Amino acid sequence: MPETPSPIRRALLSVSDKTGLAPFAAALAARGVALISTGGTAAALRAEGLAVTDVSDITQFPEMLDGRVKTLHPAIHGALLARRDDPAHMAALESKAIAPIDLLVVNLYPFEATLAAGADAATCVETIDVGGPAMIRAAAKNHAGVAVVVDPTDYAPVLAELEAHGGLTRAFRRRLAAEAFARTAAYDAAIAEWLAQEAEVAAPRRRVIAATLERELRYGENPHQKAAFYRAGVARPGVASATQLQGKALSYNNIADADAAFEAVAEFGREPACVIVKHANPCGVALGATPAEAYARAFDCDRVSAFGGVVALNRPLDRAAAEAISAIFTEVVIAPGADDAARAVFAAKPALRLLVTEGVPDAGASGVAWRQVAGGWLAQDRDGAPGFEMRIVTKRAPSEAEMADLLFAWSVVKHVKSNAIVYARGGATVGVGAGQMSRVDSTRIAARKALDMAEALKLPESPTVGSVLASDAFFPFADGLEAAAAAGATAVIQPGGSVRDAEVIAAADARGLAMVFTGLRRFRH
């Protein structure tokens, strides 16, 4: 037999976010639905001329404890939890003069937003909702007879369903229930994560990743993979919170590369910097007097790989930078702002995706990085900016210019996939070797790419001549350092810690290289 949609006779509305509430409630009332509400929600509805019954009139018990207790009462939870198909349940309601509630509309106290705004602990605690989640869970559990709405975006679908069917179908109520349980799970996850941080618990026994759907994507890394983009609600400038000013929708790979580029450019806060990323790895990083100069120098590191790449800057875009970037095909540009002249330049390139953010992320901020594995998740601290002491281990110390480049290269190498090698000179990368199984291969590949650019630009010699080199982990043998010396590098920065450190140091001394150890590894898998 075809299903008979459940009618809506009584609705309880108690919301923090009152977006769209008045017209939704008015539409329900126009269908003859009796409205029940609490505190501020009831006042808002009455201001719109709607008849509302206070929850306290249903419970015959006033709100207490500054509103902490108002809906935690059998007259409310019985009305939500009673099974409509169970005569004993319905008789129990009747014996207590409790009328069923068919629709619950609740959105929760804004804990996540309060936390993101930097509120103190006491304020955060007071925005932990108790009655709301309890009602949501009750209604969602009993979705066979009750509908629950936790997001204003579902108001229109509810009204459309009522218009089409005169009630809400079981399938529709089940979808709403799934959304409701996901909302309370995300809410509790945010609270649990915050409390664990407050209690300085490094590895909580249970952790939940909570996120909200931003949008479905056309596909994932490849066209046969379904994908979606979720926001975690963390107050960190980046691709998730950026405003897209133009261009078609971002793809899965666009988002991943834009995030990699913007996080990398955040390392350089003191002067304009540019990072160009291709397939998750920086192919050019540079400092400059202006954003345009920084881009030009980054572009010269690897002009071939930069084609179709993602560009990130740590300064707002101006006309000169926009003109330089738009001279070749670029997938995405992300920066903390763009002036009108820059926007006008990019407007002539409608395929280019332009993202602007509210500031640049803090490269040293704490946080958790997640990675999925079969049957579980890996969690670790974000690789921020831990302090380290450089130790000169060779007979020759780096010059002042070499030391500046060593520190620059060290900031870049943490964003390159291991085994990572970065050659740099004058505040710009000149060769990047990424993702190789052998460190010496990364060293040689980076040098080879630099030589290719020298030939393409008709330079008299490879830009690695006179450069410095950063390695994300120690050299296990002297061959990698020997390859760096052969390419023309004059100084090296690396963690140290190999059983063959003495051999590597001797090879550096034999070739006149300066080398410093950091005691800090920067793997990125």
C-alpha positions in Angstrom: 0.0 0.0 0.0 1.2 3.5 -0.7 2.4 5.4 2.3 0.2 8.1 3.9 2.3 11.1 4.7 2.2 12.2 8.3 0.2 15.3 8.9 1.6 18.2 10.9 -0.8 19.5 13.6 1.5 20.9 16.2 5.1 22.3 15.9 7.6 23.3 18.5 10.0 26.0 17.3 13.0 27.0 19.4 15.9 28.5 17.4 19.0 30.5 18.0 19.4 31.4 14.3 16.1 33.1 13.3 16.9 33.4 9.6 13.8 32.7 7.6 11.8 31.8 10.8 8.9 34.2 10.5 7.8 33.3 7.0 8.2 29.6 7.7 6.2 29.8 10.9 3.6 31.9 9.1 3.3 29.3 6.4 2.8 26.6 9.0 0.2 28.6 10.8 -1.6 29.2 7.5 -1.9 25.4 7.2 -3.5 25.2 10.6 -0.4 24.1 12.5 -0.4 25.1 16.2 2.8 26.8 17.2 4.7 26.2 20.5 7.8 28.1 21.3 10.3 29.3 23.9 11.6 32.7 25.1 13.1 34.8 22.3 11.7 32.6 19.6 8.1 33.1 20.9 8.7 36.8 21.2 9.9 37.0 17.6 6.9 35.1 16.3 4.4 37.2 18.3 6.1 40.3 16.9 5.0 38.9 13.5 1.4 38.6 14.7 1.4 34.9 15.1 -0.4 33.0 17.8 2.1 31.1 19.9 1.8 28.9 23.0 4.7 29.1 25.5 6.5 25.9 26.4 6.0 26.8 30.1 2.2 26.7 29.5 2.6 23.1 28.2 4.9 22.0 31.0 3.2 24.1 33.7 6.7 24.8 35.0 8.5 28.1 34.5 12.0 28.4 32.9 14.7 28.3 35.5 18.4 28.6 36.0 18.7 31.5 33.6 17.1 29.4 30.9 19.2 26.3 31.4 16.0 24.4 32.1 12.9 24.9 30.1 12.2 22.0 27.7 13.6 19.2 29.8 10.2 17.9 30.8 8.0 14.8 30.1 5.3 17.0 28.6 7.8 17.9 25.8 9.8 14.7 25.5 6.7 12.5 25.8 5.1 14.5 23.0 8.2 13.9 20.8 9.0 10.3 21.7 5.6 8.6 21.8 5.2 6.1 19.0 2.1 7.0 16.9 1.6 3.3 16.0 1.7 2.0 19.6 -1.7 2.2 21.3 -0.1 2.0 24.8 2.1 5.0 24.0 -0.8 7.1 22.8 -2.9 6.0 25.8 -0.1 7.1 28.1 0.0 10.5 26.5 -3.8 10.8 26.8 -3.7 9.9 30.4 -1.3 12.8 31.1 -3.2 15.2 28.8 -0.1 15.5 26.6 -0.7 16.3 22.9 1.8 14.9 20.4 4.3 17.2 18.7 4.6 16.4 15.0 7.4 18.8 14.0 10.4 20.1 15.9 12.3 23.1 14.6 15.5 23.6 16.6 18.9 25.1 15.9 21.5 25.1 18.7 23.2 27.8 20.7 26.2 29.0 18.6 29.0 27.2 20.4 31.2 26.8 17.4 30.9 30.5 16.4 31.5 31.6 20.0 34.6 29.5 20.2 35.9 30.8 16.8 35.4 34.4 17.9 37.9 33.8 20.8 35.4 34.0 23.7 36.6 33.1 27.1 35.9 29.7 28.7 32.9 30.8 30.8 31.2 32.3 27.7 31.8 29.1 25.7 30.3 27.0 28.5 27.2 29.1 28.5 26.7 28.5 24.8 26.7 24.7 25.2 23.1 23.7 24.4 21.6 21.0 26.5 17.8 21.1 25.9 18.2 21.6 22.2 20.2 18.4 21.5 18.0 16.4 23.8 14.9 17.4 21.8 16.6 16.9 18.5 17.7 13.4 19.4 14.2 12.5 20.7 12.5 13.7 17.6 15.1 12.1 15.3 14.8 8.8 17.1 11.0 8.9 16.6 11.2 10.0 12.9 8.7 7.3 12.1 6.1 9.8 13.3 8.0 13.1 14.0 9.9 15.5 11.7 12.9 17.4 12.9 14.4 20.5 11.3 17.8 21.7 12.4 18.8 24.1 9.6 16.9 27.0 8.0 17.9 25.7 4.6 15.4 22.9 5.1 12.4 25.3 5.7 11.6 25.5 2.0 11.8 21.8 1.3 9.5 21.1 4.3 6.9 23.5 2.9 7.2 22.1 -0.6 6.7 18.6 0.8 3.6 19.7 2.7 2.2 21.4 -0.4 2.9 18.3 -2.5 1.6 15.6 -0.1 -0.4 17.3 2.6 2.1 15.9 5.1 5.7 14.6 5.3 6.7 11.3 3.9 8.7 8.7 5.8 11.6 9.0 3.4 11.6 12.8 3.9 11.5 12.4 7.7 14.3 9.9 7.6 16.4 12.4 5.6 15.7 15.1 8.2 16.6 12.7 11.0 19.9 11.8 9.4 20.7 15.5 9.2 19.6 16.0 12.8 21.9 13.3 14.2 24.8 14.6 12.1 24.2 18.1 13.5 24.3 17.0 17.2 27.3 14.7 16.5 29.2 17.7 15.0 28.1 19.9 17.9 29.3 17.5 20.5 32.5 16.9 18.6 33.4 20.6 18.7 32.7 20.7 22.4 34.7 17.6 23.1 37.7 18.8 21.1 37.6 22.2 22.9 37.4 20.6 26.3 40.3 18.2 25.5 42.4 21.2 24.5 41.4 23.1 27.6 42.4 20.0 29.7 45.6 19.6 27.6 44.8 16.1 26.7 47.2 15.2 23.8 45.5 12.1 22.6 41.8 11.9 23.6 40.4 8.3 23.8 37.8 9.2 21.2 37.8 11.9 18.5 35.3 12.9 15.9 35.9 15.0 12.8 33.0 17.4 12.4 32.5 19.4 9.2 29.7 21.0 7.3 29.1 20.5 3.6 30.2 23.5 1.6 29.3 22.0 -1.8 29.5 18.9 -3.9 32.3 18.8 -6.4 32.1 17.6 -10.0 34.5 14.8 -9.1 37.6 14.0 -6.9 41.2 13.6 -8.0 39.9 11.7 -11.0 36.6 11.9 -12.9 35.4 8.5 -11.7 35.6 9.5 -8.0 32.8 11.3 -6.3 33.8 14.2 -4.0 32.6 17.0 -1.8 34.1 19.9 0.0 33.4 20.3 3.8 34.2 23.2 6.1 35.5 22.5 9.6 34.5 25.9 11.0 38.1 26.7 12.1 38.9 30.4 12.3 41.9 30.2 9.9 42.2 32.2 6.7 42.4 29.9 3.7 40.7 28.3 0.8 37.7 27.1 2.9 36.8 30.6 4.1 38.0 32.5 0.9 35.6 34.4 -1.3 35.7 33.4 -4.9 35.4 36.5 -7.1 35.4 34.8 -10.5 36.0 31.6 -12.5 34.2 28.3 -12.5 33.7 26.2 -9.5 36.9 24.9 -7.8 37.8 21.3 -8.4 39.0 18.8 -5.7 42.6 19.3 -7.0 42.2 23.1 -7.2 41.2 23.2 -3.5 44.1 20.9 -2.4 46.7 22.9 -4.4 45.3 26.3 -3.3 45.5 25.2 0.3 49.1 23.9 -0.2 50.2 27.2 -1.8 48.5 29.5 0.7 49.9 27.6 3.7 53.4 27.8 2.2 53.3 31.5 1.4 52.2 32.1 5.0 55.7 31.3 6.1 56.9 34.7 4.8 55.3 37.5 6.8 57.9 40.2 6.6 57.9 41.0 2.9 56.0 40.2 -0.2 56.2 36.5 -1.2 54.8 34.3 -3.9 54.4 30.5 -4.0 53.5 28.6 -7.2 52.2 25.1 -6.7 51.7 22.3 -9.2 50.3 19.0 -8.1 50.7 19.7 -4.4 54.4 20.7 -4.6 55.9 24.2 -4.8 57.6 24.6 -8.1 58.6 28.2 -7.4 58.9 30.3 -4.3 60.3 33.8 -4.0 60.5 37.0 -2.1 60.3 40.4 -3.8 60.0 44.1 -3.2 56.4 43.9 -4.7 54.0 41.1 -5.3 54.7 41.4 -9.0 58.5 41.0 -8.4 57.9 38.0 -6.1 55.8 36.3 -8.7 58.3 36.9 -11.5 61.1 35.5 -9.4 59.0 32.4 -8.4 58.0 31.9 -12.0 61.6 31.9 -13.2 62.4 28.9 -11.0 60.3 26.5 -13.2 58.4 28.2 -16.0 57.3 24.9 -17.4 55.7 23.5 -14.3 54.1 26.9 -13.5 51.8 26.6 -16.5 48.4 25.6 -15.2 49.5 26.0 -11.6 48.1 27.7 -8.5 49.6 31.0 -7.3 49.4 32.3 -3.8 50.6 35.6 -2.5 50.8 37.0 1.1 50.0 40.6 0.0 46.9 42.0 -1.8 47.0 41.8 -5.5 47.6 45.0 -7.6 47.5 45.6 -11.3 51.2 44.8 -11.9 50.9 41.4 -10.2 47.7 40.6 -11.9 49.1 41.4 -15.3 52.2 39.2 -14.7 50.2 36.3 -13.4 47.6 36.4 -16.2 50.3 36.4 -18.9 50.2 32.5 -18.8 47.4 30.0 -18.1 46.9 29.9 -14.3 44.2 27.7 -12.6 43.8 29.6 -9.3 45.1 32.7 -7.6 44.7 33.1 -3.9 45.7 36.2 -1.9 44.6 38.4 1.0 42.7 40.8 -1.2 42.8 42.3 -4.7 42.3 46.0 -5.6 39.9 47.1 -8.4 42.6 47.3 -11.0 43.8 43.7 -10.3 40.2 42.5 -10.5 39.7 44.3 -13.8 42.8 42.6 -15.2 41.6 39.1 -14.1 38.1 39.7 -15.4 39.6 39.4 -18.9 40.6 35.8 -18.0 37.2 34.3 -17.0 38.6 30.8 -16.7 41.0 31.9 -13.9 39.6 31.3 -10.4 40.4 34.3 -8.1 40.1 33.8 -4.4 40.5 36.5 -1.7 40.8 35.9 2.0 40.6 37.8 5.2 44.3 37.8 6.0 47.0 35.2 5.9 47.1 32.1 8.1 49.5 32.0 11.1 52.2 29.6 10.0 53.1 28.8 13.7 49.5 28.3 14.9 48.6 25.0 16.7 46.1 22.6 15.3 45.5 19.0 14.3 46.3 17.5 10.9 44.3 14.4 9.9 45.0 11.6 7.5 42.8 8.7 6.7 44.2 5.1 6.5 42.4 1.9 6.0 40.2 1.3 9.1 41.3 4.5 10.9 42.8 7.9 11.1 46.2 9.4 11.9 46.2 12.6 13.9 49.2 14.8 14.5 50.0 18.4 15.5 50.3 20.7 12.5 53.9 21.3 11.6 54.0 24.9 12.8 57.2 26.9 13.5 59.0 25.1 16.3 62.1 26.7 17.6 65.5 25.2 16.7 69.1 26.0 17.2 71.3 26.0 14.1 74.7 24.4 14.7 77.5 25.1 12.3 79.2 21.7 11.8 81.8 22.6 9.0 85.1 24.4 9.1 83.5 27.3 7.2 80.6 29.2 8.6 77.9 30.5 6.2 78.2 34.1 5.1 75.4 36.5 6.0 73.9 36.2 2.6 74.1 32.4 2.7 72.5 32.3 6.1 69.5 34.4 4.9 69.0 32.0 2.0 69.4 29.0 4.2 66.6 30.2 6.4 64.5 31.0 3.4 65.1 27.5 1.9 64.4 25.9 5.3 61.0 27.6 5.3 60.2 26.3 1.8 61.4 22.7 2.2 58.8 21.8 4.9 56.1 22.3 2.2 57.7 20.0 -0.4 56.9 16.3 -0.5 59.7 14.1 0.9 62.3 13.3 0.0 62.6 17.1 -0.4 65.5 19.2 -1.7 65.4 22.9 -2.3 68.1 25.1 -4.0 67.7 28.8 -3.3 69.6 31.9 -4.1 68.8 35.6 -3.3 65.5 34.8 -1.7 64.1 32.6 -4.4 64.0 29.0 -5.2 66.1 28.0 -8.2 65.5 24.2 -8.1 63.0 21.9 -6.3 63.3 18.1 -6.0 60.2 16.4 -4.6 58.7 13.1 -3.7 61.6 10.8 -4.7 62.5 7.5 -3.0 66.1 8.5 -2.9 67.4 11.8 -1.5 70.3 11.9 -4.0 67.7 11.6 -6.8 65.9 14.6 -5.5 69.1 16.5 -5.3 70.0 15.7 -8.9 66.5 16.3 -10.3 66.3 19.7 -8.7 69.7 20.6 -10.2 68.7 19.2 -13.6 65.5 21.3 -13.6 67.5 24.4 -12.8 69.9 23.7 -15.6 66.9 23.2 -18.0 65.6 26.7 -17.0 69.1 28.2 -17.5 69.2 26.8 -21.0 65.6 28.0 -21.7 66.4 31.5 -20.5 69.9 31.5 -22.1 71.6 32.1 -18.8 75.4 31.7 -18.8 75.3 29.1 -16.0 72.9 27.2 -13.9 71.2 29.3 -11.2 72.3 26.6 -8.7 75.8 27.9 -8.9 76.3 30.0 -5.8 73.0 28.7 -4.3 72.3 27.1 -1.0 70.5 23.8 -0.4 67.9 22.7 2.2 67.1 19.1 2.8 64.1 18.1 4.9 65.9 15.2 6.5 69.5 14.1 7.0 71.8 12.9 4.1 72.2 9.1 4.8 75.3 9.1 2.6 77.7 11.7 1.3 76.5 11.2 -2.3 73.6 13.7 -2.0 75.9 16.4 -0.6 78.4 15.7 -3.4 75.7 16.1 -6.0 74.8 19.4 -4.4 78.4 20.6 -4.5 78.6 19.5 -8.2 75.6 21.6 -8.9 77.3 24.6 -7.5 75.7 24.9 -4.0 77.9 26.6 -1.4 76.0 26.0 1.8 73.6 23.4 3.2 71.0 23.3 5.9 69.8 19.9 7.1 68.6 18.3 10.3 71.6 16.1 10.9 71.3 12.9 12.9 72.6 10.3 10.5 75.1 7.6 11.6 77.3 8.9 8.7 77.1 12.6 9.7 80.9 12.7 10.1 81.3 11.4 6.6 78.9 14.0 5.2 80.6 16.8 7.2 84.0 15.7 5.8 82.6 15.8 2.3 81.4 19.3 2.8 84.7 20.4 4.3 86.6 18.8 1.4 84.5 20.9 -1.1 84.5 24.2 0.9 80.8 24.1 1.7 79.3 25.6 4.8 76.8 23.4 6.6 74.4 23.8 9.5 72.4 21.3 11.4 68.9 22.2 12.8 68.1 19.0 14.8 64.6 19.3 13.3 63.2 17.1 10.6 60.6 18.5 8.1 59.1 15.4 6.4 55.9 15.9 4.4 54.4 12.7 3.1 
